[in-house]
Amino acid sequence: MLTWQLWITLLFILWFYFLWTRRRFYLLTLKIPGPLGYPILGMAHKLYRRENVLREFGIYLEKHGTTIFSWLGPIPFVIVSDPQVIQDIFTSPHCVNKGLIYKAVDDGAGLGLFSLPDPRWSVHRKLLNPAFGHKVLLSFLPVFNNETRFLLKQMDTLVGEGEKDIIPLLQFLTLSIATQTTMGSDVKLDENLNNSKLMEDYQCLLETMTDMCFSPWLINKTVRQVFGKDEHYSVAKTEIREFIRKIIEKKMARDSEIGTQSQDKNIFLNLAVDLMRRGTFTWENVEDESNLIVFGAFETTANTVAYTLILLSMFPQYQEKAFEEIVALFPESGDLDVTYADTQEMVYLDLILNESMRVMPPVPVVSRQTSQDLLLTNGIVVPKGVQIAIDIFHLHRSKKIWGEDAEIFNPEHFLPHYFQEKHPYAYIPFTKGIRNCIGWKYALISIKVTLAKLIRNYRFSTSFKFEDLVFIEDITIKLKKVPQLEVHRRL
């Protein structure tokens, strides 16, 4: 029988071996500055609340520079807001995989394009790319126009009613658009949608997944139960799954009745189901990809429209310039059909939209991990197994890149003579490189159609001050307190 001295010796040897296998991580602290935090915890105690993430990242970047190294528990991670280093990461075949923190998304929404590891991601992306081709996107314009027509009727009820929260209306709009364009189903009459239950489920899911991202121990169901974070989350996840499953089953039943010959094979759900029938996808693949595509299509789009209107309310001089451009295209107020050609004429609206996504990027932080050693252009080698957080929020607000007014909303940041001098990775609202957002063109067209109709028919104002905005990392960007807007009808 081993004596206690031998047990201690064995444990010491094992501990030394563990440290030795991680020596390249420890050596990285000599090359990249950053807060080391506490043993075992690292900086996890600073980041376990989603309300603190962006603020703490900002403090670290201000103190240590645009590329910093730290620990999230025992996990080595690098935070980056330098455009050249970001380009190195996004264009490297060794940084295609999403970070470990997105295990939370896998648990909450399913394993699909958002977080699939390569090479499975590459296969799915290639198979699903046709669903976001240019001709397919143009075919969605009638849906964009019809659904925003319904939004205008709802917006009319807010005229003269004082300041109101318009985000629920926009979420209803974008979820209806998302389910029609990607799933072929109009959900406006769904009971859960009309009583806001589904929206509450999505928000619960989003908030809990964010908590799980920065507190990885919460991925364990038992731990969530101990902390009282599982009951509502599990119910929300189940109800959202049932919502998506019903849409898929309805589509399958319709196919059985009328066949699939007349369908557009490139519509997302049609494409996914066809891949399942050919044995390329499983039912789980179809359900996971559908869940993620609807969630991604409606959440970020609603937020971007809302935040753009909020910013225009705070800076009315830019709202009037946008109105002048749009009224030149559409002299008559009321319902109007916006064509793709019209959206290409909205040059100033482009400046506003770009600036809105610069100040309030749809996804403020994204994560990657190194599958092999990564050589950066500055000569530093990031070892295999390092988690990387790309801080888009602070990249977009860097005074070194955008000037002294970097934290202020000013569409002139995107005038050609000003923007063309910027690093190509200084502005990345939809990420960039190998694994960019599959739906970025879809989002831009949908957002511009919605904004054009709203700005043409209404003027928005608010008593909330820009400097009082507090931003929260919630996978998508959120506001601690959402400004309410007053709606005024234009003639």
C-alpha positions as CSV (number, residue, x, y, z in Angstrom):
1,M,0.0,0.0,0.0
2,L,1.3,3.4,-0.9
3,T,2.3,5.6,2.0
4,W,0.9,9.2,2.3
5,Q,4.4,10.5,1.2
6,L,4.1,8.5,-2.0
7,W,0.6,9.9,-2.6
8,I,1.8,13.4,-2.2
9,T,4.7,12.8,-4.5
10,L,2.4,11.3,-7.1
11,L,0.0,14.2,-6.9
12,F,2.9,16.7,-7.2
13,I,4.2,14.9,-10.3
14,L,0.7,14.9,-11.9
15,W,0.3,18.6,-11.0
16,F,3.7,19.4,-12.5
17,Y,2.9,17.5,-15.6
18,F,-0.4,19.4,-15.9
19,L,1.4,22.7,-15.6
20,W,4.1,21.6,-18.1
21,T,1.5,20.8,-20.8
22,R,0.2,24.3,-20.4
23,R,3.5,26.0,-20.4
24,R,2.9,27.8,-23.7
25,F,-0.2,29.5,-22.2
26,Y,1.9,30.8,-19.3
27,L,4.6,32.0,-21.6
28,L,2.0,34.0,-23.5
29,T,1.7,36.2,-20.5
30,L,5.2,37.5,-21.2
31,K,4.2,38.5,-24.7
32,I,0.7,39.8,-24.3
33,P,-0.2,42.1,-21.3
34,G,-3.4,41.7,-19.3
35,P,-4.9,41.1,-15.9
36,L,-4.0,37.7,-14.5
37,G,-6.8,37.6,-11.9
38,Y,-6.9,35.1,-9.1
39,P,-5.8,31.5,-9.0
40,I,-8.4,29.1,-10.3
41,L,-10.9,31.9,-10.9
42,G,-8.8,34.1,-13.2
43,M,-11.1,37.0,-14.2
44,A,-14.3,35.0,-14.0
45,H,-15.5,36.8,-10.9
46,K,-15.4,40.1,-12.9
47,L,-17.4,38.8,-15.8
48,Y,-20.1,36.5,-14.3
49,R,-22.7,39.3,-14.6
50,R,-23.5,40.2,-18.1
51,E,-24.1,43.8,-17.1
52,N,-20.4,44.1,-16.2
53,V,-18.8,42.5,-19.3
54,L,-18.5,45.5,-21.7
55,R,-17.5,47.8,-18.9
56,E,-14.8,45.4,-17.6
57,F,-13.5,44.8,-21.1
58,G,-13.2,48.5,-21.6
59,I,-11.3,48.9,-18.4
60,Y,-8.8,46.2,-19.4
61,L,-8.3,47.5,-22.9
62,E,-7.8,51.0,-21.7
63,K,-5.2,49.8,-19.2
64,H,-3.3,47.1,-21.1
65,G,-3.8,47.9,-24.8
66,T,-5.9,46.6,-27.7
67,T,-4.8,43.0,-27.3
68,I,-4.8,41.5,-23.8
69,F,-4.3,38.0,-22.3
70,S,-6.1,36.7,-19.2
71,W,-7.9,33.7,-17.7
72,L,-11.5,32.7,-17.4
73,G,-11.2,30.2,-14.7
74,P,-8.6,27.7,-15.9
75,I,-9.2,28.7,-19.6
76,P,-6.7,31.0,-21.3
77,F,-8.3,33.8,-23.3
78,V,-7.3,36.8,-25.4
79,I,-9.4,39.9,-25.8
80,V,-8.9,41.8,-29.0
81,S,-10.0,45.2,-30.3
82,D,-7.1,45.8,-32.8
83,P,-8.3,45.6,-36.4
84,Q,-5.1,44.0,-37.8
85,V,-5.1,41.3,-35.1
86,I,-8.9,40.8,-35.8
87,Q,-8.1,40.4,-39.5
88,D,-5.5,37.8,-38.6
89,I,-8.1,35.9,-36.6
90,F,-11.0,36.1,-39.0
91,T,-9.0,35.1,-42.1
92,S,-7.1,32.2,-40.5
93,P,-8.3,28.6,-41.2
94,H,-7.1,27.9,-37.7
95,C,-9.7,30.2,-36.1
96,V,-12.9,29.2,-37.8
97,N,-14.3,27.4,-34.8
98,K,-16.4,29.4,-32.3
99,G,-15.3,29.7,-28.7
100,L,-16.2,27.4,-25.9
101,I,-18.5,30.0,-24.4
102,Y,-21.0,29.2,-27.2
103,K,-21.7,25.8,-25.7
104,A,-24.4,27.9,-24.0
105,V,-26.0,28.6,-27.4
106,D,-25.8,24.9,-28.3
107,D,-27.7,24.1,-25.1
108,G,-30.3,26.9,-25.6
109,A,-30.9,27.1,-29.3
110,G,-29.3,24.0,-30.9
111,L,-26.1,23.1,-32.8
112,G,-26.2,24.8,-36.2
113,L,-24.4,27.3,-38.4
114,F,-23.9,29.7,-35.4
115,S,-21.6,27.3,-33.5
116,L,-20.9,24.2,-35.5
117,P,-17.2,23.2,-35.5
118,D,-15.3,23.0,-38.8
119,P,-15.4,21.0,-41.1
120,R,-19.1,20.4,-40.3
121,W,-19.7,24.1,-40.4
122,S,-18.2,24.4,-43.8
123,V,-20.5,21.7,-45.2
124,H,-23.6,23.2,-43.7
125,R,-22.7,26.7,-44.8
126,K,-22.1,25.6,-48.4
127,L,-25.4,23.7,-48.4
128,L,-27.4,26.6,-47.0
129,N,-25.8,29.5,-48.8
130,P,-28.4,29.3,-51.7
131,A,-31.1,30.3,-49.2
132,F,-29.5,33.8,-49.0
133,G,-28.6,34.3,-52.6
134,H,-29.4,37.7,-54.2
135,K,-32.4,36.5,-56.2
136,V,-33.9,34.8,-53.2
137,L,-33.5,38.0,-51.1
138,L,-35.2,40.0,-53.8
139,S,-38.2,37.6,-53.7
140,F,-38.6,38.6,-50.0
141,L,-39.4,42.2,-50.8
142,P,-43.1,41.7,-51.0
143,V,-43.0,40.2,-47.5
144,F,-40.9,43.1,-46.2
145,N,-43.4,45.5,-47.6
146,N,-46.5,43.7,-46.5
147,E,-45.4,43.2,-43.0
148,T,-44.2,46.8,-42.6
149,R,-47.7,47.9,-43.8
150,F,-49.1,46.1,-40.8
151,L,-46.5,47.9,-38.6
152,L,-47.6,51.3,-39.9
153,K,-51.1,50.6,-38.7
154,Q,-49.8,49.7,-35.3
155,M,-47.6,52.8,-35.2
156,D,-50.6,55.0,-36.0
157,T,-52.1,54.0,-32.7
158,L,-49.1,55.5,-30.8
159,V,-49.4,59.0,-32.4
160,G,-50.2,61.5,-29.7
161,E,-49.9,58.9,-26.9
162,G,-46.6,60.3,-25.5
163,E,-43.4,58.3,-25.2
164,K,-43.7,54.5,-25.7
165,D,-41.5,51.5,-25.9
166,I,-41.6,50.5,-29.6
167,I,-39.3,47.5,-29.4
168,P,-42.1,45.0,-28.8
169,L,-43.8,46.2,-32.1
170,L,-40.6,45.8,-34.0
171,Q,-39.9,42.3,-32.5
172,F,-43.4,41.3,-33.6
173,L,-42.7,42.6,-37.1
174,T,-39.2,41.0,-37.5
175,L,-40.3,37.6,-36.1
176,S,-43.3,37.6,-38.5
177,I,-40.9,38.5,-41.4
178,A,-38.3,35.9,-40.3
179,T,-40.8,33.0,-40.1
180,Q,-42.4,33.9,-43.5
181,T,-39.1,34.4,-45.4
182,T,-37.1,31.5,-43.9
183,M,-39.9,29.1,-42.9
184,G,-42.8,30.0,-45.2
185,S,-45.2,30.4,-42.3
186,D,-47.2,33.5,-41.2
187,V,-47.3,33.4,-37.4
188,K,-49.2,36.6,-36.7
189,L,-52.2,34.6,-35.4
190,D,-50.2,32.4,-33.1
191,E,-51.6,32.7,-29.6
192,N,-48.2,32.8,-27.9
193,L,-47.0,35.5,-30.2
194,N,-50.1,37.7,-29.7
195,N,-49.9,37.5,-25.9
196,S,-46.2,38.2,-25.9
197,K,-45.4,34.9,-24.3
198,L,-43.1,33.8,-27.1
199,M,-41.1,37.1,-26.9
200,E,-40.7,36.6,-23.2
201,D,-39.4,33.1,-23.9
202,Y,-36.9,34.4,-26.4
203,Q,-35.7,37.1,-23.9
204,C,-35.4,34.5,-21.1
205,L,-33.4,32.2,-23.4
206,L,-31.1,35.0,-24.5
207,E,-30.4,36.3,-21.0
208,T,-29.7,32.8,-19.6
209,M,-27.5,31.8,-22.5
210,T,-25.4,35.0,-21.9
211,D,-25.1,34.1,-18.2
212,M,-23.9,30.7,-19.2
213,C,-21.4,32.1,-21.7
214,F,-19.5,34.0,-19.0
215,S,-20.3,31.6,-16.1
216,P,-19.6,28.2,-17.9
217,W,-20.6,26.3,-14.7
218,L,-24.2,27.3,-15.4
219,I,-24.2,25.0,-18.5
220,N,-24.8,22.2,-16.0
221,K,-28.5,21.8,-15.4
222,T,-28.0,20.9,-11.7
223,V,-25.9,24.0,-11.1
224,R,-28.6,26.1,-12.8
225,Q,-31.2,24.6,-10.5
226,V,-29.1,25.4,-7.5
227,F,-28.8,29.1,-8.6
228,G,-32.5,29.3,-9.5
229,K,-31.8,29.8,-13.2
230,D,-33.2,26.7,-14.7
231,E,-37.0,26.6,-14.3
232,H,-37.9,29.5,-16.5
233,Y,-35.1,28.8,-18.9
234,S,-36.2,25.1,-19.5
235,V,-39.8,26.2,-20.0
236,A,-38.8,28.9,-22.5
237,K,-36.6,26.5,-24.4
238,T,-39.3,23.9,-24.6
239,E,-41.9,26.4,-25.8
240,I,-39.7,27.9,-28.5
241,R,-38.8,24.4,-29.7
242,E,-42.5,23.5,-29.9
243,F,-43.1,26.8,-31.9
244,I,-40.4,25.9,-34.4
245,R,-41.4,22.2,-34.6
246,K,-45.0,23.1,-35.4
247,I,-43.9,25.3,-38.3
248,I,-41.8,22.5,-39.7
249,E,-44.5,19.9,-39.2
250,K,-47.0,22.2,-40.9
251,K,-44.7,22.5,-43.9
252,M,-44.2,18.7,-44.1
253,A,-48.0,18.2,-44.0
254,R,-48.5,20.7,-46.7
255,D,-45.9,19.0,-48.8
256,S,-47.6,15.7,-48.4
257,E,-50.9,17.2,-49.7
258,I,-49.7,19.3,-52.6
259,G,-46.2,18.1,-53.4
260,T,-43.0,20.0,-53.6
261,Q,-42.7,20.5,-57.4
262,S,-43.8,24.2,-57.4
263,Q,-41.8,25.2,-54.3
264,D,-38.7,27.4,-54.5
265,K,-36.0,25.0,-53.4
266,N,-33.8,27.8,-52.2
267,I,-36.2,29.0,-49.5
268,F,-34.4,28.1,-46.2
269,L,-36.9,25.5,-44.8
270,N,-37.5,24.0,-48.2
271,L,-33.8,23.6,-48.7
272,A,-33.2,22.1,-45.2
273,V,-36.1,19.6,-45.6
274,D,-34.9,18.6,-49.0
275,L,-31.5,18.0,-47.6
276,M,-33.1,15.8,-44.9
277,R,-35.0,13.8,-47.5
278,R,-31.8,13.2,-49.4
279,G,-30.2,11.9,-46.2
280,T,-27.7,14.9,-45.8
281,F,-29.5,16.4,-42.8
282,T,-31.2,14.8,-39.9
283,W,-34.5,16.0,-38.4
284,E,-32.4,17.4,-35.5
285,N,-30.3,19.4,-38.1
286,V,-33.4,20.8,-39.6
287,E,-34.9,21.8,-36.3
288,D,-31.6,23.3,-34.9
289,E,-30.8,25.3,-38.0
290,S,-34.4,26.5,-38.3
291,N,-34.4,27.6,-34.6
292,L,-31.1,29.5,-35.0
293,I,-32.0,31.1,-38.3
294,V,-35.3,32.5,-37.0
295,F,-33.7,33.7,-33.8
296,G,-30.8,35.3,-35.6
297,A,-33.0,36.9,-38.2
298,F,-35.5,38.6,-35.9
299,E,-33.6,39.5,-32.8
300,T,-30.7,41.5,-34.2
301,T,-32.9,43.1,-36.9
302,A,-35.5,44.4,-34.4
303,N,-32.8,45.7,-32.2
304,T,-31.0,47.5,-35.1
305,V,-34.2,49.2,-36.3
306,A,-35.1,50.2,-32.8
307,Y,-31.6,51.5,-31.9
308,T,-31.4,53.5,-35.1
309,L,-34.7,55.2,-34.4
310,I,-33.6,55.9,-30.8
311,L,-30.4,57.5,-32.1
312,L,-32.2,59.5,-34.7
313,S,-34.6,60.7,-31.9
314,M,-31.6,61.9,-29.9
315,F,-30.0,63.5,-32.9
316,P,-32.9,65.0,-34.8
317,Q,-30.7,66.9,-37.3
318,Y,-29.8,63.5,-38.9
319,Q,-33.4,62.3,-38.8
320,E,-34.4,65.3,-40.9
321,K,-31.6,64.7,-43.4
322,A,-32.8,61.1,-43.8
323,F,-36.4,62.3,-44.2
324,E,-35.4,64.7,-46.9
325,E,-33.7,61.9,-48.8
326,I,-36.7,59.6,-48.5
327,V,-39.4,62.2,-49.3
328,A,-37.5,62.9,-52.5
329,L,-38.1,59.2,-53.4
330,F,-41.6,59.0,-52.0
331,P,-43.4,62.4,-52.1
332,E,-46.6,61.0,-50.9
333,S,-46.9,59.7,-47.3
334,G,-48.8,56.6,-46.3
335,D,-48.2,53.1,-47.4
336,L,-45.6,52.7,-50.0
337,D,-43.8,49.8,-51.7
338,V,-40.0,50.0,-51.5
339,T,-38.1,48.3,-54.3
340,Y,-34.5,47.1,-54.2
341,A,-33.6,49.9,-56.6
342,D,-35.1,52.4,-54.1
343,T,-32.9,51.0,-51.3
344,Q,-29.9,51.6,-53.4
345,E,-30.8,55.3,-53.7
346,M,-30.9,55.8,-50.0
347,V,-27.3,56.9,-49.6
348,Y,-27.7,59.0,-46.5
349,L,-29.8,56.2,-44.8
350,D,-26.8,54.0,-45.5
351,L,-24.6,56.4,-43.6
352,I,-27.1,56.5,-40.7
353,L,-27.5,52.7,-40.6
354,N,-23.7,52.1,-40.7
355,E,-23.2,54.6,-37.9
356,S,-25.9,53.1,-35.8
357,M,-24.3,49.7,-36.0
358,R,-20.9,51.3,-35.3
359,V,-22.1,52.9,-32.1
360,M,-24.3,49.9,-31.1
361,P,-23.1,46.8,-32.9
362,P,-25.7,44.1,-33.2
363,V,-23.4,41.6,-31.5
364,P,-20.9,43.4,-29.3
365,V,-18.5,40.5,-28.6
366,V,-17.9,37.4,-30.7
367,S,-15.7,34.4,-29.8
368,R,-13.3,32.1,-31.6
369,Q,-10.7,29.5,-30.5
370,T,-7.5,28.4,-32.1
371,S,-7.5,24.9,-33.5
372,Q,-3.8,25.2,-34.4
373,D,-1.1,27.6,-33.5
374,L,-1.9,31.1,-35.0
375,L,0.9,33.4,-36.1
376,L,-0.2,37.1,-35.9
377,T,1.3,39.7,-38.1
378,N,3.0,41.3,-35.1
379,G,5.0,38.1,-34.7
380,I,3.2,36.6,-31.7
381,V,2.2,33.0,-31.9
382,V,-1.1,32.2,-30.2
383,P,-1.0,28.5,-29.2
384,K,-3.7,26.0,-30.0
385,G,-6.5,25.9,-27.4
386,V,-6.7,29.6,-26.6
387,Q,-10.1,31.3,-26.5
388,I,-10.4,34.6,-28.2
389,A,-13.0,37.4,-27.6
390,I,-13.2,39.9,-30.4
391,D,-14.5,43.1,-28.8
392,I,-16.4,44.7,-31.6
393,F,-18.0,47.2,-29.2
394,H,-14.7,48.9,-28.3
395,L,-13.2,48.4,-31.7
396,H,-16.1,50.5,-33.1
397,R,-15.5,53.2,-30.4
398,S,-11.7,53.4,-30.6
399,K,-10.6,57.1,-30.7
400,K,-7.4,56.0,-32.5
401,I,-9.5,54.8,-35.4
402,W,-12.6,57.0,-35.4
403,G,-11.3,60.2,-33.8
404,E,-12.1,62.1,-30.7
405,D,-15.9,61.9,-31.4
406,A,-15.7,58.1,-31.6
407,E,-18.3,57.6,-28.9
408,I,-20.8,60.1,-30.4
409,F,-23.4,59.2,-33.1
410,N,-22.3,61.0,-36.3
411,P,-23.1,59.5,-39.7
412,E,-20.3,61.6,-41.3
413,H,-18.0,58.9,-40.0
414,F,-19.0,57.0,-43.1
415,L,-18.6,59.6,-45.7
416,P,-16.3,58.2,-48.4
417,H,-13.3,60.5,-47.9
418,Y,-13.4,59.7,-44.2
419,F,-14.2,56.0,-44.2
420,Q,-11.9,54.8,-47.0
421,E,-8.8,55.5,-44.9
422,K,-9.9,53.1,-42.2
423,H,-8.5,49.6,-41.8
424,P,-10.8,47.1,-43.6
425,Y,-11.5,45.4,-40.3
426,A,-12.2,48.6,-38.3
427,Y,-15.9,48.2,-38.9
428,I,-17.4,44.7,-38.7
429,P,-21.0,44.7,-37.6
430,F,-21.6,41.3,-39.2
431,T,-18.1,40.1,-38.5
432,K,-16.0,39.3,-41.6
433,G,-13.6,36.8,-43.1
434,I,-14.1,33.1,-43.4
435,R,-17.1,32.8,-41.0
436,N,-19.0,36.0,-41.6
437,C,-22.8,36.3,-41.0
438,I,-24.7,34.3,-43.6
439,G,-27.7,36.7,-43.4
440,W,-26.1,40.1,-43.5
441,K,-27.5,41.1,-46.9
442,Y,-31.0,39.9,-45.8
443,A,-30.7,42.0,-42.7
444,L,-29.7,45.2,-44.5
445,I,-32.5,45.0,-47.1
446,S,-35.1,44.3,-44.4
447,I,-33.9,47.1,-42.1
448,K,-33.7,49.7,-44.9
449,V,-37.2,48.9,-46.1
450,T,-38.6,49.2,-42.5
451,L,-36.6,52.4,-41.7
452,A,-37.6,54.1,-45.0
453,K,-41.3,53.6,-44.3
454,L,-41.1,54.7,-40.7
455,I,-39.0,57.8,-41.3
456,R,-41.2,58.8,-44.3
457,N,-44.4,58.6,-42.2
458,Y,-43.3,59.6,-38.7
459,R,-41.0,61.8,-36.8
460,F,-39.6,60.3,-33.6
461,S,-38.5,62.1,-30.5
462,T,-37.4,61.3,-26.9
463,S,-36.5,63.0,-23.7
464,F,-33.8,60.4,-23.0
465,K,-30.2,61.6,-23.4
466,F,-27.6,59.8,-25.4
467,E,-25.0,60.1,-22.6
468,D,-27.4,58.2,-20.3
469,L,-27.3,55.1,-22.4
470,V,-25.8,52.0,-20.6
471,F,-24.9,49.1,-22.8
472,I,-25.1,45.4,-21.8
473,E,-23.6,42.3,-23.4
474,D,-26.5,39.9,-23.9
475,I,-25.1,37.9,-26.9
476,T,-26.8,40.7,-28.8
477,I,-26.4,44.2,-27.5
478,K,-29.0,45.5,-25.0
479,L,-29.7,48.7,-23.1
480,K,-29.9,48.7,-19.3
481,K,-32.8,51.2,-19.7
482,V,-34.6,51.4,-23.1
483,P,-35.5,54.9,-24.1
484,Q,-39.1,55.4,-25.0
485,L,-40.0,57.3,-28.1
486,E,-42.8,59.7,-29.0
487,V,-44.3,59.2,-32.4
488,H,-45.5,62.2,-34.6
489,R,-47.2,61.7,-37.9
490,R,-45.7,63.4,-41.0
491,L,-47.7,64.7,-43.9
